[in-house]
Amino acid sequence: MLQKKVCMLGSFSVGKSSLVRRFVESIFSEQYHTSIGVKVDKKVVHADGHDVTLVLWDIHGEDAFQKVQISYLRGMSGYLLVADGTRRQTLEDALALAHRVTETMGEIPAVLVLNKCDLATQWEIDPDREARLAAEGWRIFRSSAKTGESVEQIFSQLALAMFSQ
Amino acid sequence: MPEQAQRRAPVPPTPENHTEDQQALEELRHLIVAPEQEGLQQIRDRLDSMERRAEDVSSVVVEAIQMRREHGDDQALAEALAPTIQETLRESVRRNPQVLADALFPVMGPAIRKSISETLRSMLESFNEALEHSLSLRGIQWRIEAFRIGKPFAEIVLMHSLLYRVEQVFLIHRETGLVLNHVVAPAVATQDPDMVAGMLSAIQQFARDSFKSAGEELLGSMNFEELEIWLEASPDAVLAAVIRGHAPANYRLQMKEALESIQQNFSSALAEFKGETGPFRAAGDPLHQLLEARFVQKDEGRRKHRAAIIAGGIALAVVLGWIGYSSYLLWEWSRFLAALRQQPGIAVVSVNKSGGRFHVQGFRDPLAPDPEKLLSQAGFDPQKADLELLPFYSLDSVIVTRRANEFLRPPVGVKLSYKNGQLHAEGVAPPKWIAQFEERAPWIAGVNAIDESHLQNSDLLELNRLKGALESAVLVFPLGRTELENGQQAALAQGKMDLQTLLLLAGRLGGTVTIDIVGHTDSTGIEATNLPLSKQRADQIFGTLRRAGVNPANLRPRGVATSEPLRAENTEEGRRYNRSVTFKVAFSPAPPVH
């Protein structure tokens, strides 16, 4: 069985936990986030003819007061960069975080998730920005933890990206 | 070499020697190049010939494999050979399974036996524990504890009887925190090992970051209630043992050794780990060896001691019980014998005991109590005793009295008693029975004499009663008259009946009766008239009685006038009583026969 360590990164309250809650196996409570800053969950996806177990390290949201502990990211094969599409700043913060990751750990397969796409009227990310990011090489998904949109694809895409690495 | 130098010396070209030169050159070339050419040809032939090439490889293949292994690259070799070997095995099985089965047989047998015996041993161990603790006092205490705390009984038993048990062992890739292998002890509930291992790594990381540890040290252990997690790290792997209870310090040494060997055997697989856990399946054996359990040692010595005390106690109780029971039987028996000996009509001659049974020999009067009943009354099992009692006539006073009663059947009111050979009768009986008594009592065994002095004849008693009744009767006459006063007829009838009965009884008793019919007058009038008046009154009654059938021979009427007054004549009532007729009865019993 193939296993991969995958981290979920993003600002506070962008919906990382909501994203995984409905789609992954979980045995630990949310309290781990606030106590040690990480919660480990698991998801098995089928990609490229393989079953692969993604061990998801859901890292506590980064904000002005709390930086993500880079040491938690050691050994990861890929990561989901999650931003809240209704708050532009979260995208900027996420990209800054991605930059820091690349600086310390080198290029690692990642998927950018713009969450809360069900709230179309409050959407703050303009399509040009999105297109530019795609041109930079980002795999971008709009998702909604609420409707479940794209969630399965996000994990499959990340798995594929990790295989092609 | 000098020879070669000579050959290479220049020769001037001439037409006649041109062909010669050519030949010489050819010869020279042949001399110089031919050996190399032959060598080249041979090499070419070897390369072209499949057969030769195979031959060449076959001579070095073993050395090549050995060399490769010495270079420490056997993993790659194993990976390269694995598909072929797998295919070969599969083909071999397909062609003839027996070959491989025969080859594996010596290995499989012991392996299967070991696996079965291990499983059975651990099953028996836990079964023994459960059985012992479910029946003992301690087991009951633990049940109460389980109820109180709200935990399953099995867990409480484990808590008290287990020194420690290694329930799970994780082999974790150090950098990624991914599980390489995971083993679990039988019947242990586990969470998803992937997530647990990830979290364990996260906690390690957290501890390291929180305490700003500069190096790569690892937490040695974590405790949670009765669980401990022991961790050991090698450069690429972490070994985590989940232990219930407290493992001894040397268990860590075992962990270190296991991890070292894993690090050594899987060094390249660990270094190049990309998430494929397949190669680490082979690490299962050393991990399984780390799953171990130690139970609290039972104090065999004390247990044996206690068992001896219990056995001794039981034996003593049995002996004491037996002695007690025997004594009780003897006591019962002696009590019964005493009762038996006191029984009138039973004579015990000999008593003995043989074969656990009691024997009694003696005599018993038919009128004596049933000895079987006596046995039962004494609480003695009649089955345990043989009573051999021959019939006889007892001269015991109780039995003789009983026999006399049986034989004579005395009427109610007569009591028989026996003393010193004499049978006493006391009370009132009809003369007929008295006669029987006098006649038959001496026939009874044991009766030498009879005493009837206290026996009263009922006829005589009745006669005396009637005599009294008659003599107190007063038949009253009017003044100067010889006919009864009105209302005196009933008294006369009664007197007449009493008199007739009295005469009858006297006749039966064989005595003689004379009844004076005494006529009285009051003191009025003169004696000369009163005397005949009194006589006439007596005659009047006499006549009435005679007419009623009373034998006149027994009656003697007489007049006494006023000479025998019944009452003082100071009242009219007194005078009235004196104008009367009364009776005087004289009974002479028949003279005794003997």
Interface residues (C-beta under 8 A of the other chain):
Chain A: M1 L2 Q3 K4 K5 E25 S26 I27 F28 Y32 I36 G37 V38 K39 V40 D41 K42 V52 T53 V55 W57 Q69 S71 Y72 R74 G75 M76 S77
Chain B: H173 R174 E175 T176 G177 L178 V179 Q191 D192 D194 M195 V196 G198 M199 A202 I203 Q205 F206 R208 D209 K274 G275 E276 T277 G278
